[in-house]
Amino acid sequence: MKEFWKVIKKYVRPYVGYLGGSVLLNILSAVFNVFSFSLLIPILKMLFDTSGAAFDFIPWNQVKDFSDITGNVYYFVGQWIEAYGHSRVLLGLCLAFCAITAIKTSCYFGSSAVMVPIRTGIVRDLRMEIYRKILSLPIGFFSQERKGDIIARISGDVGEVESSITSTLDMLIKNPILIIIYLTVLCYMSWQLTLFTLVFAPVMIFIMGLIGRKLKARSLEAQKFWSDTMSQVEETLGGLRIIKAFLAEKKMGDRFDKVTGDMKRKNTLVGVRQASAHPVSELLGSVMIAIVLWFGGTLIIGKSTTIDAPAFIAYMTILYSIIQPIKDLSKAAYSVPKGLASMERIDKILDAVNPLTEPAQPLELKGFEKEIRFRDVDFSYDGSRKILDGINLSIGKGKTIAIVGSSGAGKSTLVDLIPRFYDVCAGSVEIDGKDVRKLRLADLRSLIGNVNQEPILFNDTIFNNIAFGVENATPEQVEEAARIANAHDFIMEKPLGYQENIGDRGAKLSGGQRQRISIARAILKNPPILILDEATASLDTESERLVQEALDRLMSTRTTIAIAHRLSTVKNADEIIVMSEGRIVERGTHDQLIELGGIYRKLYDMQSL
């Protein structure tokens, strides 16, 4: 349970006020419950005691045990009967019983109601913590994790924590209070009977713990199958076009059926084990009641106890009432391990270490003045195979540098080091002589704009996609950026213009339109450094012309680093860097490299052919 209390301590702290209210209302509920049961004693005495025995009043400061208290109660009841008659006193006691029960149930409702903000708040806080952690983690973390698995953790696992941990929080507060108060009253009524009863409690708890011991492990496996299910759904939605084109619906359906079948079998095992909590606790509780009933009845018949038959019935009523809190605790003993299994999966994200740490004393960076420099840069994703090896490169302000080479040469990795999506393994990347690892990430990335081969757009309006990342952008600024990006005309053809929703990943737009929206976004940000990652590689000729015009306007006043496969788009670059197997093998202008007759000339001739 150490992990459980760790979760409670971490997430319940902001709601400690609600927790205090719940504790107070549960105590009041238990106290009034005991009062309502206590009223049963004089009621039963009136109904079934025909001996007419008289009781003497014992001063309260001389009361020694529970029998003296009941004797005083009987004394007052006898006085009231003499004054008002049996019927009226019985009616009064019944009305008092109803009134106390009404107060008790009101307190019970209040104790449950104040727990609702705690449960919903913990779930919200947990989801926000996961989401913020996802945003803070480096891109490299997600190359090793499936998106569907992450979605499963923020949805299914958090939902399991809600149903298994936060929903049991109410029981874990209420039930110990009820058990303690009820046991205190039972001990006061008859410590002999209560001691006899307590002998069986550890046996009951041990059996419940024995049954639920393997639940956490099985729940962990069940949640893994849920992650596999979500991953396959995510892959199916992303690859639906290919699935249909290759007539693979049955194949994918069979894969999904296998995953969901495995999940069903595991959830069945977990569900059966969890369902056994109530009947097992019900049986054990009934056995305990029967034993105590036999033992207590024997004592009363033999006149070996201080309580009489009506008091014993009230005792048994309170004892039976203590069974329900114990059963609820046994349910929590099942639910909590299931939730902890989900929390363990969530912690894999929350406890993930971000290697891209902010410097304790960051250097000041107000703008870009001189150059970007790579000094003897080495980089590896896994520490075994070098992706970049000994890179030395200087990119002056206002220059346009093109990086070309075959796939896997390290081009994209090289430019990813500038905004610090990854950190170098050796050497350094510097901006104006300052190592990027010593700069505040926000300052560094505010200088850089990105236009990628696959435009990354959001399921939102055109206006919000262009204004993404720019606070308080005006309609005039957005329109100007769209005009420069050759996007204004097609935007105005849309029914809602700039307020048109473009769908998931911009699905309602063509490839060229999506790219021009992406360029408009970079124009509006107005960064001094621009990174173009094969921005026109996937476009048709007409779209490429429009996008290239927009890029030319964007590049004209900025330092540009362009990754390109189509060499015709970088002929006018100030310098072309040719990479192969993580190294710079050639560099120069277009004409110089053609004259050199090396790798660049070979690539150019192949594309010309």
VMD Tcl script that draws the C-alpha trace (Angstrom):
set ca {
  {0.00 0.00 0.00}
  {3.07 2.23 0.02}
  {2.44 3.22 -3.60}
  {-1.19 3.99 -2.81}
  {-0.36 6.41 0.00}
  {2.26 8.02 -2.24}
  {-0.45 8.72 -4.84}
  {-2.87 10.01 -2.19}
  {-0.27 12.27 -0.61}
  {0.72 13.73 -3.96}
  {-2.69 14.39 -5.47}
  {-5.03 14.91 -2.48}
  {-3.03 17.70 -0.85}
  {-4.77 20.55 -2.77}
  {-8.15 19.23 -1.59}
  {-7.36 18.76 2.10}
  {-10.25 21.10 3.05}
  {-12.77 18.81 1.37}
  {-11.09 15.87 3.08}
  {-11.54 17.47 6.52}
  {-15.23 18.07 5.79}
  {-15.67 14.45 4.77}
  {-14.02 13.19 7.98}
  {-16.23 15.43 10.16}
  {-19.45 14.42 8.39}
  {-18.53 10.73 8.54}
  {-17.93 10.99 12.29}
  {-21.32 12.68 12.75}
  {-22.95 10.04 10.56}
  {-21.46 7.23 12.66}
  {-22.39 8.88 15.96}
  {-26.01 9.45 14.93}
  {-26.11 5.90 13.59}
  {-25.12 4.59 17.03}
  {-27.80 6.81 18.64}
  {-30.44 5.40 16.29}
  {-29.42 1.84 17.19}
  {-29.42 2.71 20.90}
  {-33.06 3.75 20.67}
  {-33.87 0.17 19.72}
  {-33.12 -0.94 23.29}
  {-35.98 0.90 25.08}
  {-38.31 0.23 22.14}
  {-37.62 -3.51 22.32}
  {-37.86 -3.42 26.10}
  {-41.32 -1.87 25.91}
  {-42.50 -4.34 23.28}
  {-41.23 -7.56 24.77}
  {-40.58 -7.05 28.49}
  {-43.80 -8.02 30.28}
  {-42.26 -8.56 33.71}
  {-42.96 -5.02 34.78}
  {-39.58 -4.75 36.51}
  {-38.87 -1.33 38.04}
  {-35.50 0.45 37.65}
  {-33.84 2.89 40.01}
  {-32.04 5.96 38.73}
  {-28.25 5.84 39.18}
  {-26.51 9.26 39.24}
  {-24.50 9.68 36.04}
  {-21.24 10.21 37.94}
  {-21.74 6.77 39.56}
  {-22.37 4.86 36.31}
  {-19.94 1.94 36.05}
  {-20.89 -0.04 32.94}
  {-23.32 -0.28 30.06}
  {-25.98 -1.99 32.18}
  {-26.13 1.10 34.43}
  {-26.71 3.29 31.34}
  {-29.50 1.05 30.05}
  {-30.99 0.97 33.56}
  {-31.20 4.75 33.61}
  {-32.73 4.76 30.11}
  {-35.34 2.24 31.28}
  {-35.99 4.39 34.36}
  {-36.78 7.48 32.25}
  {-38.88 5.44 29.83}
  {-40.82 4.07 32.80}
  {-41.42 7.62 34.07}
  {-42.65 8.73 30.66}
  {-44.96 5.69 30.40}
  {-46.54 6.54 33.75}
  {-47.05 10.11 32.60}
  {-48.10 9.61 28.96}
  {-48.91 5.94 28.46}
  {-47.23 3.17 26.47}
  {-48.55 4.17 23.04}
  {-47.44 7.78 23.16}
  {-43.97 6.93 24.49}
  {-43.54 4.24 21.84}
  {-44.63 6.69 19.14}
  {-42.23 9.31 20.50}
  {-39.32 6.87 20.48}
  {-40.14 5.81 16.92}
  {-40.30 9.46 15.78}
  {-36.98 10.17 17.51}
  {-35.52 7.12 15.73}
  {-36.72 8.49 12.36}
  {-35.36 12.01 13.13}
  {-31.92 10.72 14.12}
  {-31.86 8.46 11.04}
  {-32.70 11.48 8.84}
  {-29.80 13.45 10.36}
  {-27.53 10.41 9.94}
  {-28.39 9.97 6.25}
  {-27.96 13.72 5.62}
  {-24.47 13.55 7.10}
  {-23.79 10.44 5.01}
  {-24.89 12.21 1.84}
  {-22.80 15.26 2.72}
  {-19.70 13.15 3.34}
  {-20.07 11.54 -0.09}
  {-20.89 14.82 -1.86}
  {-17.77 16.62 -0.61}
  {-15.65 13.78 -2.00}
  {-16.83 14.39 -5.56}
  {-14.62 17.50 -6.12}
  {-11.66 15.51 -4.80}
  {-12.21 12.62 -7.21}
  {-12.82 14.80 -10.26}
  {-10.02 17.18 -9.28}
  {-7.46 14.38 -8.90}
  {-8.34 13.00 -12.33}
  {-8.05 16.44 -13.93}
  {-4.73 17.14 -12.18}
  {-3.37 13.76 -13.22}
  {-4.33 14.25 -16.86}
  {-2.86 17.76 -16.88}
  {0.37 16.49 -15.33}
  {0.68 13.77 -17.98}
  {-0.10 16.23 -20.78}
  {2.42 18.80 -19.54}
  {5.00 16.04 -19.19}
  {4.32 14.94 -22.77}
  {4.87 18.51 -23.95}
  {8.12 18.80 -21.99}
  {9.70 15.51 -23.09}
  {12.13 15.54 -26.02}
  {11.16 14.26 -29.45}
  {13.48 11.29 -28.97}
  {11.25 9.88 -26.21}
  {8.34 9.47 -28.60}
  {10.39 7.70 -31.22}
  {10.58 4.80 -28.74}
  {6.91 4.89 -27.65}
  {3.76 4.15 -29.63}
  {1.28 7.01 -29.81}
  {-1.59 4.63 -29.16}
  {0.09 3.46 -25.95}
  {0.48 7.03 -24.72}
  {-3.17 7.76 -25.57}
  {-4.18 4.64 -23.66}
  {-2.31 5.83 -20.59}
  {-3.86 9.30 -20.55}
  {-7.34 7.88 -21.17}
  {-7.77 4.26 -20.05}
  {-5.16 4.22 -17.29}
  {-6.26 7.54 -15.81}
  {-9.86 6.30 -16.00}
  {-8.81 3.17 -14.11}
  {-7.12 5.30 -11.45}
  {-10.35 7.27 -11.13}
  {-12.54 4.18 -10.72}
  {-10.09 2.14 -8.65}
  {-8.27 4.62 -6.42}
  {-10.13 7.92 -6.14}
  {-13.52 6.21 -5.90}
  {-12.22 4.12 -2.99}
  {-10.96 7.23 -1.21}
  {-14.44 7.81 0.22}
  {-14.52 4.24 1.53}
  {-11.04 4.54 3.00}
  {-12.11 7.62 4.97}
  {-15.62 6.59 5.95}
  {-15.14 2.91 6.81}
  {-12.27 3.19 9.32}
  {-14.26 5.90 11.14}
  {-17.35 3.69 11.26}
  {-15.36 0.65 12.36}
  {-13.55 2.54 15.15}
  {-16.75 4.15 16.51}
  {-18.77 0.96 16.26}
  {-16.02 -1.09 17.93}
  {-15.75 1.48 20.73}
  {-19.49 1.24 21.39}
  {-19.42 -2.55 21.18}
  {-16.54 -2.74 23.66}
  {-18.46 -0.49 26.04}
  {-21.60 -2.61 25.68}
  {-19.78 -5.90 26.27}
  {-16.02 -6.20 26.09}
  {-16.23 -10.01 26.43}
  {-18.37 -10.38 23.31}
  {-16.27 -7.84 21.39}
  {-13.01 -9.58 22.30}
  {-14.50 -12.86 21.12}
  {-15.56 -11.17 17.86}
  {-12.12 -9.68 17.22}
  {-10.59 -13.14 17.17}
  {-12.24 -13.76 13.78}
  {-11.49 -10.38 12.16}
  {-7.82 -11.13 11.28}
  {-8.91 -14.43 9.71}
  {-11.39 -12.58 7.49}
  {-8.80 -9.96 6.47}
  {-6.20 -12.64 5.72}
  {-8.54 -14.57 3.43}
  {-9.51 -11.39 1.52}
  {-5.84 -10.45 1.09}
  {-5.02 -13.98 -0.09}
  {-7.64 -13.82 -2.84}
  {-6.60 -10.36 -4.09}
  {-2.83 -10.84 -4.05}
  {-2.40 -11.43 -7.80}
  {-4.86 -8.79 -8.94}
  {-2.29 -6.04 -9.54}
  {-0.14 -8.20 -11.83}
  {-3.13 -9.34 -13.88}
  {-4.47 -5.79 -14.09}
  {-1.10 -4.62 -15.38}
  {-1.27 -7.21 -18.16}
  {-4.87 -6.23 -18.97}
  {-3.89 -2.56 -19.32}
  {-1.05 -3.54 -21.65}
  {-3.59 -5.21 -23.93}
  {-5.66 -1.99 -23.77}
  {-2.59 -0.06 -24.95}
  {-2.12 -2.52 -27.82}
  {-5.76 -1.99 -28.78}
  {-5.44 1.80 -28.81}
  {-2.18 1.59 -30.77}
  {-3.82 -0.51 -33.45}
  {-6.79 1.86 -33.68}
  {-4.39 4.80 -34.08}
  {-2.40 2.96 -36.77}
  {-5.60 1.98 -38.59}
  {-6.92 5.55 -38.68}
  {-3.55 6.82 -39.89}
  {-3.16 4.13 -42.57}
  {-6.76 3.68 -43.70}
  {-5.98 4.64 -47.29}
  {-3.27 1.98 -47.59}
  {-5.41 -0.65 -45.83}
  {-8.19 -0.16 -48.36}
  {-5.84 0.09 -51.33}
  {-4.19 -3.24 -50.48}
  {-7.49 -4.95 -49.55}
  {-6.12 -5.57 -46.05}
  {-9.37 -5.01 -44.14}
  {-9.61 -8.68 -43.14}
  {-5.97 -8.84 -42.11}
  {-6.30 -5.77 -39.91}
  {-9.62 -7.03 -38.56}
  {-8.00 -10.35 -37.59}
  {-5.15 -8.50 -35.84}
  {-7.62 -6.36 -33.92}
  {-9.72 -9.40 -33.05}
  {-6.65 -11.15 -31.60}
  {-5.68 -8.15 -29.46}
  {-9.21 -7.58 -28.16}
  {-9.63 -11.32 -27.56}
  {-6.48 -11.40 -25.43}
  {-7.68 -8.33 -23.54}
  {-11.10 -9.97 -22.99}
  {-9.56 -13.09 -21.50}
  {-7.31 -11.12 -19.16}
  {-10.13 -8.76 -18.12}
  {-12.33 -11.79 -17.46}
  {-9.79 -13.18 -15.02}
  {-9.49 -9.79 -13.31}
  {-13.26 -9.29 -13.25}
  {-13.99 -12.74 -11.80}
  {-11.44 -12.23 -9.05}
  {-12.83 -8.79 -8.28}
  {-16.42 -10.08 -8.33}
  {-15.55 -12.63 -5.66}
  {-14.94 -9.85 -3.12}
  {-18.60 -9.33 -2.19}
  {-19.78 -12.97 -1.85}
  {-16.66 -14.03 0.03}
  {-16.93 -11.12 2.48}
  {-20.69 -11.74 2.78}
  {-20.09 -15.39 3.69}
  {-17.33 -14.61 6.17}
  {-19.43 -11.87 7.76}
  {-22.44 -14.14 8.12}
  {-20.30 -16.87 9.68}
  {-18.92 -14.37 12.17}
  {-22.44 -13.10 13.03}
  {-23.68 -16.67 13.55}
  {-20.77 -17.52 15.86}
  {-21.23 -14.34 17.92}
  {-25.01 -14.91 18.03}
  {-24.45 -18.41 19.40}
  {-21.83 -17.30 21.91}
  {-23.75 -14.22 23.11}
  {-27.03 -16.09 23.29}
  {-25.40 -18.75 25.43}
  {-24.09 -16.09 27.83}
  {-27.51 -14.42 28.13}
  {-29.32 -17.71 28.68}
  {-26.80 -18.61 31.38}
  {-27.00 -15.06 32.82}
  {-23.21 -14.75 32.47}
  {-23.14 -11.27 30.86}
  {-24.04 -7.73 31.91}
  {-26.36 -7.03 28.93}
  {-29.94 -8.22 28.62}
  {-31.75 -9.55 25.56}
  {-32.88 -6.14 24.10}
  {-29.36 -4.76 24.54}
  {-27.94 -7.88 22.91}
  {-30.21 -7.39 19.89}
  {-28.96 -3.78 19.62}
  {-25.41 -5.14 20.00}
  {-25.98 -7.57 17.15}
  {-27.48 -4.78 15.02}
  {-24.38 -2.63 15.48}
  {-22.14 -5.65 14.92}
  {-23.94 -6.44 11.67}
  {-23.54 -2.78 10.66}
  {-19.78 -3.12 11.07}
  {-19.76 -5.90 8.46}
  {-20.57 -3.49 5.59}
  {-17.58 -1.17 6.24}
  {-15.34 -4.24 6.40}
  {-16.77 -5.48 3.09}
  {-16.21 -2.05 1.55}
  {-12.61 -2.15 2.72}
  {-12.25 -5.57 1.14}
  {-13.55 -4.10 -2.15}
  {-10.94 -1.36 -1.83}
  {-8.33 -4.07 -1.28}
  {-9.33 -5.39 -4.74}
  {-9.76 -2.03 -6.49}
  {-6.63 -0.30 -5.24}
  {-4.13 -2.85 -6.68}
  {-5.92 -2.60 -10.01}
  {-5.55 1.19 -9.96}
  {-1.93 0.95 -8.84}
  {-1.19 -1.21 -11.88}
  {-2.46 1.65 -14.06}
  {-0.56 4.20 -11.96}
  {2.61 2.21 -12.57}
  {2.12 2.61 -16.33}
  {1.37 6.32 -15.92}
  {4.53 6.77 -13.87}
  {6.55 5.51 -16.82}
  {5.69 8.81 -18.49}
  {5.72 11.01 -15.38}
  {9.08 9.64 -14.22}
  {10.71 9.82 -17.64}
  {13.94 11.79 -17.42}
  {14.28 14.68 -19.84}
  {17.92 14.88 -20.93}
  {17.36 18.37 -22.33}
  {17.69 20.28 -19.09}
  {17.44 24.04 -18.76}
  {20.75 25.63 -17.65}
  {20.85 26.82 -14.05}
  {22.24 30.20 -15.14}
  {21.33 30.64 -18.83}
  {23.29 32.99 -21.03}
  {21.41 35.99 -22.36}
  {20.34 35.79 -26.01}
  {18.42 38.77 -27.37}
  {18.68 37.98 -31.07}
  {20.77 36.48 -33.85}
  {23.70 38.68 -34.88}
  {26.59 36.71 -36.40}
  {26.61 32.99 -37.13}
  {25.57 29.46 -36.31}
  {28.57 27.19 -35.82}
  {28.96 23.43 -35.49}
  {32.24 22.51 -33.77}
  {33.40 18.87 -34.07}
  {29.85 17.63 -33.58}
  {29.20 13.92 -33.04}
  {25.73 12.50 -32.46}
  {24.19 9.07 -31.88}
  {20.62 8.12 -30.98}
  {21.49 4.93 -29.11}
  {25.16 5.40 -28.26}
  {26.29 2.62 -30.61}
  {26.09 3.95 -34.16}
  {27.17 7.48 -35.07}
  {24.63 9.45 -37.07}
  {26.88 12.53 -37.27}
  {30.66 12.33 -37.18}
  {33.00 15.29 -36.80}
  {30.74 17.99 -38.27}
  {32.33 21.43 -38.61}
  {30.15 24.06 -40.23}
  {29.66 27.81 -40.05}
  {26.44 29.50 -41.25}
  {26.69 33.29 -41.39}
  {23.78 35.62 -40.76}
  {21.68 36.23 -43.87}
  {23.18 33.29 -45.74}
  {21.25 30.47 -47.39}
  {22.81 27.06 -46.79}
  {21.51 23.94 -48.54}
  {22.11 20.45 -47.18}
  {21.83 17.59 -49.66}
  {22.67 13.91 -49.73}
  {21.11 10.48 -49.85}
  {18.48 9.32 -47.34}
  {20.01 8.43 -43.97}
  {22.99 10.72 -44.44}
  {22.10 12.70 -41.28}
  {20.64 15.87 -42.84}
  {17.52 16.17 -40.67}
  {19.44 15.15 -37.55}
  {21.94 17.93 -38.21}
  {19.31 20.68 -38.33}
  {17.43 19.19 -35.33}
  {20.46 20.01 -33.18}
  {20.04 23.75 -33.75}
  {16.70 24.17 -31.88}
  {17.97 21.53 -29.42}
  {15.47 18.83 -30.21}
  {18.46 16.63 -29.34}
  {21.78 17.35 -27.62}
  {25.12 16.61 -29.24}
  {27.13 13.67 -27.94}
  {30.42 15.49 -28.54}
  {31.42 18.96 -29.69}
  {29.00 21.88 -29.61}
  {26.43 23.86 -31.57}
  {26.80 27.59 -31.06}
  {24.79 30.69 -31.90}
  {26.83 33.89 -31.82}
  {29.54 32.01 -29.91}
  {27.15 30.72 -27.22}
  {26.60 26.99 -26.78}
  {22.90 26.27 -27.32}
  {22.97 24.03 -24.19}
  {23.68 27.14 -22.11}
  {20.72 29.09 -23.53}
  {17.15 29.13 -22.30}
  {15.12 26.88 -24.60}
  {12.39 29.49 -25.07}
  {14.96 32.12 -26.11}
  {16.65 29.71 -28.51}
  {13.52 28.40 -30.22}
  {11.97 31.87 -30.52}
  {14.71 32.60 -33.11}
  {13.83 29.64 -35.32}
  {11.01 28.90 -37.73}
  {10.33 25.49 -39.29}
  {8.69 24.43 -42.55}
  {8.65 20.65 -42.92}
  {8.02 18.28 -45.81}
  {4.80 17.10 -44.11}
  {2.99 20.23 -42.88}
  {1.94 19.88 -39.26}
  {-1.47 21.51 -38.93}
  {-4.15 21.27 -36.26}
  {-7.87 20.56 -36.35}
  {-8.76 24.24 -36.07}
  {-9.48 27.28 -38.23}
  {-7.08 28.58 -40.88}
  {-6.66 31.75 -38.82}
  {-5.64 29.87 -35.67}
  {-3.24 27.63 -37.61}
  {-1.44 30.62 -39.10}
  {-1.44 32.47 -35.76}
  {-0.25 29.37 -33.89}
  {2.51 30.32 -31.45}
  {2.07 34.08 -31.94}
  {0.24 35.80 -29.10}
  {-2.51 38.30 -29.97}
  {-2.00 38.17 -33.74}
  {-4.36 40.56 -35.53}
  {-6.44 39.64 -38.61}
  {-4.40 42.13 -40.63}
  {-1.11 40.46 -39.66}
  {-2.47 36.99 -40.45}
  {-3.80 38.14 -43.83}
  {-0.48 39.79 -44.71}
  {1.41 36.58 -43.86}
  {-1.05 34.58 -46.00}
  {-0.59 36.95 -48.97}
  {3.20 36.60 -48.79}
  {2.76 32.81 -48.66}
  {0.49 32.79 -51.76}
  {-2.32 31.48 -49.55}
  {-4.79 34.39 -49.36}
  {-6.58 33.66 -52.63}
  {-7.48 30.03 -51.90}
  {-8.40 30.93 -48.31}
  {-10.94 33.50 -49.50}
  {-12.51 30.86 -51.76}
  {-13.51 28.90 -48.65}
  {-17.10 29.48 -47.38}
  {-15.87 30.85 -44.05}
  {-12.57 32.29 -45.24}
  {-10.00 32.46 -42.47}
  {-12.50 30.92 -40.01}
  {-12.82 27.72 -42.07}
  {-11.94 24.59 -40.11}
  {-9.34 22.53 -42.00}
  {-10.02 19.15 -40.32}
  {-7.62 16.66 -38.79}
  {-4.06 17.46 -39.94}
  {-5.51 19.80 -42.57}
  {-7.36 16.99 -44.38}
  {-9.72 19.47 -46.08}
  {-6.81 21.15 -47.90}
  {-4.59 19.99 -50.74}
  {-0.89 19.31 -50.15}
  {0.17 22.65 -51.65}
  {-2.44 24.55 -49.64}
  {-1.32 22.89 -46.40}
  {2.28 23.79 -47.15}
  {1.42 27.43 -47.85}
  {-0.49 27.63 -44.54}
  {2.64 26.24 -42.87}
  {4.78 28.88 -44.61}
  {2.35 31.64 -43.59}
  {2.71 30.48 -40.00}
  {6.51 30.79 -40.26}
  {6.19 34.22 -41.90}
  {3.97 35.50 -39.09}
  {6.42 34.29 -36.46}
  {9.08 36.26 -38.35}
  {12.12 34.29 -37.10}
  {15.67 35.35 -38.03}
  {16.62 31.68 -38.64}
  {14.56 29.49 -40.98}
  {14.83 25.71 -41.31}
  {13.27 24.15 -44.42}
  {13.11 20.37 -44.36}
  {12.33 19.31 -47.96}
  {9.46 21.79 -48.01}
  {8.54 21.16 -51.68}
  {9.49 17.49 -52.02}
  {5.95 16.08 -52.07}
  {4.24 18.72 -54.24}
  {3.14 18.73 -57.85}
  {4.76 21.17 -60.29}
  {2.10 23.91 -60.00}
  {1.96 23.73 -56.22}
  {5.75 23.64 -56.05}
  {5.97 26.85 -58.08}
  {3.54 28.67 -55.76}
  {5.23 27.34 -52.64}
  {8.71 28.12 -53.97}
  {7.67 31.71 -54.66}
  {6.45 31.96 -51.08}
  {9.66 30.42 -49.80}
  {11.79 32.82 -51.83}
  {10.00 35.76 -50.16}
  {10.41 34.12 -46.77}
  {14.11 33.37 -47.29}
  {15.08 36.74 -48.69}
  {15.66 38.44 -45.31}
  {16.59 35.45 -43.16}
  {19.34 32.97 -42.45}
  {18.08 29.82 -44.11}
  {19.08 26.19 -43.76}
  {17.34 24.13 -46.43}
  {17.34 20.35 -46.69}
  {16.56 19.38 -50.27}
  {16.31 16.33 -52.50}
  {15.37 18.36 -55.57}
  {18.68 20.02 -56.32}
  {17.05 22.49 -58.73}
  {15.50 24.27 -55.72}
  {18.88 25.04 -54.10}
  {20.99 26.08 -57.10}
  {21.10 29.67 -55.85}
  {22.15 28.82 -52.27}
  {25.22 30.65 -50.94}
  {26.73 27.30 -50.02}
  {25.68 23.69 -50.59}
  {26.70 21.05 -48.04}
  {26.83 17.45 -49.31}
  {26.53 14.79 -46.62}
  {27.16 11.06 -46.73}
  {27.06 8.60 -43.80}
  {27.05 11.39 -41.21}
  {29.97 13.35 -42.64}
  {30.35 16.45 -44.80}
  {32.01 15.16 -47.93}
  {31.65 18.16 -50.27}
  {30.84 21.85 -49.93}
  {30.68 24.86 -52.22}
  {28.38 26.68 -54.61}
  {26.37 24.88 -57.25}
  {28.85 25.71 -60.00}
  {31.86 24.71 -57.88}
  {30.34 21.33 -57.01}
  {29.36 20.63 -60.62}
  {32.91 21.39 -61.67}
  {34.26 19.17 -58.86}
  {32.49 16.19 -60.42}
  {31.88 14.35 -57.15}
  {28.76 13.11 -55.37}
  {26.81 16.32 -55.99}
  {27.50 16.18 -59.74}
  {26.36 12.55 -59.78}
  {23.11 13.38 -57.97}
  {22.48 16.37 -60.23}
  {23.04 14.40 -63.42}
  {20.67 11.64 -62.20}
  {17.91 14.19 -61.53}
  {18.51 15.96 -64.84}
  {18.24 12.66 -66.67}
}
mol new
graphics top color blue
foreach p $ca { graphics top sphere $p radius 0.5 }
foreach p [lrange $ca 0 end-1] q [lrange $ca 1 end] { graphics top cylinder $p $q radius 0.2 }
display resetview
